[in-house]
Amino acid sequence: MQYLPYIILLVLFALPLLLFLKKQDAFKAFAYPKFVWALNRAALIYLIFSLGFAFLFAWLESTYTLSSGGTTTVDIVAEVAMGFMMITVGLIAPLILILNIIKWATKKKPTAPTDTNQ
């Protein structure tokens, strides 16, 4: 029961990303731009979830107690809500920024066609 919030967090983060990777057919031929595209789309879902979890945690804050050891349903939901927000802001947002900067910096520039008639 103590690992349930972590399992829920894993599922909440994995499902949107896997769905967008599947949409891009990234499992057949992996490409960095496909992964960044999928992560950008999943980040929108993560942002919506984070906003919902923020309101949920604010509503549950008065009933959430650390002394119960995370055994009640309210404690599990509150831990998932807080964990999701922390991971989204502290890990996913910087990761998306870094990956998009790398994608932008390594874009291939189209080469000019060569004229062979001259």
C-alpha positions in Angstrom: 0.0 0.0 0.0 2.9 2.4 0.6 4.0 2.1 -3.1 0.6 2.8 -4.5 1.1 6.5 -5.0 4.3 5.8 -7.0 2.6 3.3 -9.2 -0.2 5.7 -9.9 2.4 8.5 -10.7 4.2 6.2 -13.1 1.0 5.3 -14.9 -0.1 9.0 -15.1 3.2 10.0 -16.6 3.7 7.0 -18.9 0.3 6.8 -20.6 0.2 10.2 -22.3 3.8 9.9 -23.5 3.3 6.4 -24.8 0.1 7.3 -26.6 1.8 10.2 -28.4 4.8 8.1 -29.2 2.5 5.5 -30.7 0.8 8.2 -32.7 4.2 9.2 -34.2 5.2 5.6 -34.9 8.2 6.2 -32.8 8.4 2.5 -31.7 9.1 1.4 -35.3 11.9 3.9 -36.1 13.0 6.0 -33.2 13.9 9.6 -34.0 14.8 12.4 -31.7 12.3 14.9 -33.2 9.5 12.4 -32.8 10.4 11.9 -29.2 10.5 15.7 -28.5 7.2 16.1 -30.4 5.5 13.4 -28.3 7.0 14.9 -25.1 5.8 18.4 -26.0 2.2 17.0 -26.5 2.3 15.0 -23.3 3.5 18.1 -21.5 0.2 19.8 -22.3 -1.6 16.8 -20.7 0.7 17.0 -17.7 0.0 20.7 -17.3 -3.8 20.1 -17.3 -3.3 17.3 -14.8 -1.1 19.5 -12.6 -3.7 22.3 -12.5 -6.4 19.8 -11.6 -4.2 18.2 -8.9 -3.4 21.6 -7.5 -7.0 22.3 -6.9 -7.5 18.8 -5.6 -4.6 19.1 -3.2 -5.8 22.5 -2.0 -9.2 21.0 -1.3 -7.7 18.0 0.5 -5.1 19.9 2.5 -7.1 20.2 5.6 -7.7 16.4 5.8 -4.2 15.3 4.7 -2.1 14.0 7.7 1.5 12.8 7.6 1.1 10.8 10.9 -1.2 8.2 9.3 1.6 6.9 7.1 -0.2 7.3 3.9 -2.7 4.5 4.5 -6.0 6.3 3.9 -7.4 7.1 0.4 -7.2 10.8 1.1 -3.5 10.5 1.9 -2.8 8.5 -1.2 -4.7 11.0 -3.4 -2.9 13.9 -1.7 0.5 12.3 -2.2 -0.2 11.6 -5.9 -1.4 15.2 -6.4 1.6 16.7 -4.7 4.1 14.3 -6.3 2.7 14.9 -9.8 3.0 18.6 -9.5 6.5 18.4 -8.1 7.7 16.1 -10.9 6.0 18.1 -13.6 7.5 21.4 -12.4 10.9 20.1 -11.2 11.7 17.5 -13.7 9.5 17.5 -16.8 9.5 21.3 -17.5 13.3 21.6 -17.4 13.7 18.4 -19.5 11.3 19.8 -22.1 13.2 23.1 -22.2 16.6 21.4 -22.6 15.4 18.9 -25.3 13.7 21.6 -27.3 16.9 23.8 -27.2 18.9 20.8 -28.4 16.4 20.1 -31.1 16.5 23.8 -32.2 20.3 24.0 -32.1 20.8 20.8 -34.1 18.3 21.4 -36.9 19.6 20.5 -40.3 19.7 23.4 -42.6 18.7 22.7 -46.2 21.6 22.7 -48.6 21.4 24.8 -51.7 21.0 22.7 -54.9 24.0 22.6 -57.1 23.8 23.5 -60.7 25.5 20.9 -62.9 24.8 22.6 -66.2 27.5 25.3 -66.0 
